[in-house]
Amino acid sequence: MRLVFAKKTNECPQCASSRVRRSYRRGFVERFVYPVLFVWPYRCENCDLRFLGFQRQYASARVVASEPR
């Protein structure tokens, strides 16, 4: 397997497709070392390339409860 690191995790580095999903972690390094570095494996659904990228930043929909007065 060739190690490919993507600059943008929402785009495949090989075919520039936006059909990218998170892939399952395999092996010791992916399960225990990469989480510390916030690195996730991703897979392109068009060309089936498996690559690494930093964890995506999702807009969190947090609801902040107001304190009773």
Backbone as CSV, one residue per row, in Angstrom:
resi,resn,N_x,N_y,N_z,CA_x,CA_y,CA_z,C_x,C_y,C_z
1,MET,0.838,-1.172,0.000,0.000,0.000,0.000,0.887,1.240,0.000
2,ARG,0.573,2.151,-0.874,1.286,3.418,-0.954,0.676,4.388,0.042
3,LEU,1.504,5.049,0.816,1.018,5.984,1.824,0.789,7.342,1.170
4,VAL,-0.476,7.763,1.122,-0.844,9.047,0.541,-1.479,9.879,1.640
5,PHE,-0.989,11.106,1.812,-1.547,11.993,2.823,-2.218,13.152,2.109
6,ALA,-3.496,13.338,2.368,-4.270,14.370,1.679,-4.203,15.692,2.413
7,LYS,-4.143,16.780,1.653,-4.185,18.112,2.253,-5.607,18.476,2.638
8,LYS,-6.576,18.027,1.819,-7.995,18.260,2.107,-8.674,16.905,2.228
9,THR,-9.330,16.627,3.353,-9.941,15.315,3.556,-11.293,15.184,2.878
10,ASN,-11.807,16.252,2.316,-13.078,16.145,1.601,-12.871,16.004,0.104
11,GLU,-11.622,15.741,-0.309,-11.312,15.573,-1.720,-10.228,14.514,-1.888
12,CYS,-10.441,13.605,-2.834,-9.467,12.539,-3.096,-8.211,13.137,-3.727
13,PRO,-7.018,12.784,-3.228,-5.788,13.336,-3.796,-5.464,12.773,-5.182
14,GLN,-6.071,11.655,-5.558,-5.781,11.038,-6.851,-6.732,11.506,-7.949
15,CYS,-8.047,11.458,-7.689,-9.021,11.778,-8.736,-9.808,13.057,-8.458
16,ALA,-9.558,13.717,-7.340,-10.209,14.974,-6.940,-11.719,14.828,-6.765
17,SER,-12.181,13.628,-6.483,-13.601,13.396,-6.244,-13.968,13.835,-4.829
18,SER,-15.201,14.243,-4.649,-15.658,14.618,-3.311,-16.399,13.474,-2.623
19,ARG,-16.465,12.310,-3.261,-17.114,11.137,-2.661,-16.099,10.386,-1.812
20,VAL,-15.807,10.946,-0.641,-14.799,10.410,0.268,-15.476,10.066,1.578
21,ARG,-15.100,8.924,2.143,-15.647,8.521,3.434,-14.508,8.068,4.331
22,ARG,-14.779,8.037,5.628,-13.791,7.540,6.564,-13.672,6.032,6.424
23,SER,-12.466,5.529,6.504,-12.212,4.095,6.392,-11.944,3.522,7.776
24,TYR,-12.026,2.208,7.894,-11.735,1.545,9.165,-10.239,1.565,9.428
25,ARG,-9.879,1.643,10.700,-8.472,1.602,11.091,-7.983,0.161,11.036
26,ARG,-6.765,-0.031,10.522,-6.158,-1.354,10.442,-4.771,-1.319,11.064
27,GLY,-4.426,-2.343,11.802,-3.083,-2.468,12.343,-2.819,-1.636,13.578
28,PHE,-1.670,-1.892,14.165,-1.280,-1.244,15.414,-1.118,0.263,15.264
29,VAL,-0.402,0.693,14.236,-0.121,2.121,14.056,-1.408,2.908,13.846
30,GLU,-2.302,2.410,13.017,-3.555,3.131,12.754,-4.473,3.155,13.966
31,ARG,-4.403,2.143,14.807,-5.291,2.090,15.972,-4.776,2.850,17.182
32,PHE,-3.445,2.927,17.344,-2.912,3.503,18.574,-2.046,4.747,18.380
33,VAL,-1.386,4.895,17.247,-0.503,6.041,17.032,-1.242,7.180,16.339
34,TYR,-1.960,6.877,15.266,-2.657,7.918,14.505,-3.716,8.679,15.310
35,PRO,-4.475,8.033,16.200,-5.445,8.812,16.990,-4.798,9.908,17.838
36,VAL,-3.597,9.669,18.320,-2.889,10.670,19.105,-2.528,11.869,18.228
37,LEU,-2.283,11.612,16.939,-1.912,12.665,15.995,-3.117,13.233,15.249
38,PHE,-4.330,12.768,15.594,-5.585,13.186,14.954,-5.593,12.877,13.461
39,VAL,-5.032,11.729,13.090,-4.987,11.292,11.699,-5.958,10.137,11.520
40,TRP,-6.749,10.191,10.427,-7.716,9.153,10.119,-7.480,8.619,8.717
41,PRO,-7.768,7.335,8.500,-7.739,6.813,7.126,-9.058,7.142,6.423
42,TYR,-8.981,7.491,5.158,-10.146,7.787,4.331,-10.095,6.939,3.075
43,ARG,-11.243,6.751,2.428,-11.297,5.987,1.180,-12.174,6.730,0.185
44,CYS,-11.686,6.811,-1.056,-12.448,7.425,-2.138,-13.392,6.379,-2.706
45,GLU,-14.649,6.740,-2.872,-15.627,5.791,-3.397,-15.580,5.699,-4.917
46,ASN,-14.901,6.625,-5.582,-14.779,6.553,-7.040,-13.603,5.687,-7.471
47,CYS,-12.402,5.998,-6.993,-11.209,5.266,-7.447,-10.701,4.259,-6.420
48,ASP,-11.342,4.157,-5.254,-11.019,3.193,-4.199,-9.638,3.422,-3.573
49,LEU,-9.102,4.625,-3.679,-7.823,4.947,-3.056,-8.015,5.101,-1.550
50,ARG,-7.116,4.509,-0.791,-7.133,4.660,0.667,-6.005,5.603,1.020
51,PHE,-6.332,6.679,1.743,-5.335,7.689,2.071,-5.549,8.192,3.481
52,LEU,-4.595,8.936,3.982,-4.647,9.467,5.341,-4.901,10.960,5.307
53,GLY,-5.557,11.439,6.337,-5.807,12.873,6.456,-6.098,13.226,7.894
54,PHE,-5.986,14.506,8.192,-6.321,14.953,9.537,-7.816,14.836,9.761
55,GLN,-8.196,14.716,11.012,-9.599,14.566,11.382,-10.392,15.759,10.881
56,ARG,-11.541,15.494,10.301,-12.397,16.560,9.790,-12.947,17.392,10.931
57,GLN,-13.157,18.656,10.657,-13.763,19.551,11.628,-15.213,19.767,11.233
58,TYR,-16.104,19.211,12.000,-17.527,19.368,11.724,-18.072,20.526,12.550
59,ALA,-19.030,21.204,11.998,-19.693,22.261,12.763,-20.521,21.575,13.841
60,SER,-20.199,21.852,15.069,-20.911,21.189,16.157,-22.214,21.919,16.431
61,ALA,-23.223,21.151,16.665,-24.548,21.709,16.957,-24.801,21.564,18.451
62,ARG,-23.974,22.229,19.228,-24.107,22.141,20.676,-25.214,23.052,21.156
63,VAL,-25.973,22.539,22.065,-27.023,23.346,22.680,-26.542,23.696,24.076
64,VAL,-26.441,24.961,24.338,-25.976,25.414,25.628,-27.195,25.750,26.463
65,ALA,-27.333,25.048,27.568,-28.477,25.284,28.456,-28.188,26.535,29.292
66,SER,-29.159,27.379,29.378,-28.966,28.590,30.184,-29.149,28.237,31.656
67,GLU,-28.373,28.890,32.471,-28.427,28.618,33.900,-29.662,29.316,34.507
68,PRO,-30.306,28.665,35.442,-31.459,29.304,36.099,-30.997,30.480,36.951
69,ARG,-31.777,31.500,36.971,-31.405,32.708,37.729,-32.051,32.746,39.069
